[in-house]
Amino acid sequence: MFAVIKTGGKQYTVHENDILWIEKLEAEPGASIILDEVLMVGDGKKVTVGTPTITGATVKATVVEQMRDRKVIIFKKKRRHNYRRKKGHRQHLTVLKIEKIVAGSGKAAAAAEK
């Protein structure tokens, strides 16, 4: 079974027991969280698409750790003007382990069954 979830302004395709790096969520390592913005759920045979989300569908995950990503270097230069700027950025991340995908029931699920 798979699900497409939305968190941090991005969409992720997840399966059970996946490890996922997402933008930082306020949760302690070891805490259990529920992601309820599920856009699509499928089990290989049947796919349910939400409008825009599936009512009642959730993804349960456990926070593995809070970390920072590798450094990204931003370098700006204008030639012949002695203009150089160097900056670095490290994004804060939350590492999740997907425990369970619960398919909900909504208008899209009822329409798919007909």
C-alpha positions as a printed Julia matrix, in Angstrom:
114×3 Matrix{Float64}:
   0.0    0.0     0.0
   1.22   3.5    -0.78
   0.06   7.04   -0.07
   0.86  10.51   -1.35
   1.05  12.98    1.52
   1.56  16.72    1.67
   3.7   18.35    4.34
   5.96  21.39    4.36
   4.64  22.56    0.99
   5.87  19.4    -0.74
   4.32  16.1    -1.72
   5.85  12.71   -0.89
   5.01   9.17   -1.97
   5.36   6.86    1.04
   5.07   3.15    1.77
   4.96   1.45    5.17
   8.38   1.18    6.88
   9.85   3.97    4.69
  12.34   6.46    6.13
  11.47  10.0     5.06
  13.34  13.31    5.41
  10.93  16.25    5.55
  11.07  19.88    6.62
  11.2   20.36   10.37
   8.15  19.45   12.45
   7.84  20.37   16.12
   8.14  16.91   17.7
  10.59  15.12   19.94
  12.51  12.03   18.74
  10.48   8.92   19.51
   7.17  10.78   19.34
   4.34   9.44   17.2
   2.69  11.87   14.77
  -0.24  11.63   12.39
  -0.12  13.18    8.93
  -3.68  13.79    7.78
  -3.16  15.61    4.46
  -3.36  12.45    2.33
  -3.86  13.22   -1.37
  -3.92   9.69   -2.78
  -3.96   6.1    -1.49
  -3.39   2.94   -3.52
  -2.95  -0.76   -2.84
  -1.78  -1.93   -6.27
  -5.24  -2.75   -7.63
  -7.35   0.23   -6.55
  -6.24   3.84   -6.33
  -8.24   6.48   -4.45
  -7.62  10.12   -5.33
  -8.78  12.89   -3.01
 -10.47  16.15   -3.87
  -8.01  17.59   -2.72
  -7.56  15.27    0.3
  -9.11  11.95    1.27
 -11.49  12.25    4.21
 -10.43  10.05    7.11
  -7.16   8.88    5.53
  -4.11   9.21    7.75
  -0.48   8.2     7.83
   1.02   7.33   11.22
   4.75   7.99   11.6
   7.38   7.98   14.32
  10.01  10.72   14.62
  13.46   9.12   14.38
  15.56  12.27   14.83
  15.82  16.02   14.27
  18.83  16.98   12.15
  20.28  19.46    9.69
  20.91  18.77    6.02
  24.25  19.22    4.29
  25.39  22.77    3.61
  24.34  24.46    0.38
  26.71  27.19   -0.82
  25.25  30.32   -2.4
  27.87  32.25   -4.4
  27.17  35.47   -6.28
  29.68  37.24   -8.49
  29.68  40.13  -10.95
  32.8   40.09  -13.01
  34.99  43.17  -13.27
  33.12  44.89  -10.4
  34.93  43.3    -7.44
  31.58  41.92   -6.22
  31.63  38.5    -4.56
  29.26  37.16   -1.91
  29.45  33.71   -0.35
  26.74  32.4     1.92
  25.85  28.98    3.3
  22.55  27.42    4.35
  21.7   24.24    6.28
  18.04  23.22    6.29
  16.51  21.8     9.48
  14.99  18.35    8.84
  12.86  15.79   10.63
  13.48  12.12    9.9
  10.29  10.02    9.99
   9.65   6.28    9.87
   6.26   5.53    8.32
   4.45   3.03   10.55
   0.95   2.65    9.12
  -1.21   3.93    6.26
  -4.94   4.1     6.96
  -7.17   4.52    3.9
 -10.15   6.72    4.61
 -13.6    6.87    3.14
 -14.9    9.88    1.33
 -16.54  11.02   -1.89
 -13.59   9.83   -3.96
 -13.6    6.37   -2.32
 -17.35   5.99   -2.85
 -17.05   7.05   -6.5
 -14.2    4.59   -7.1
 -16.27   1.67   -5.76
 -19.21   2.34   -8.14
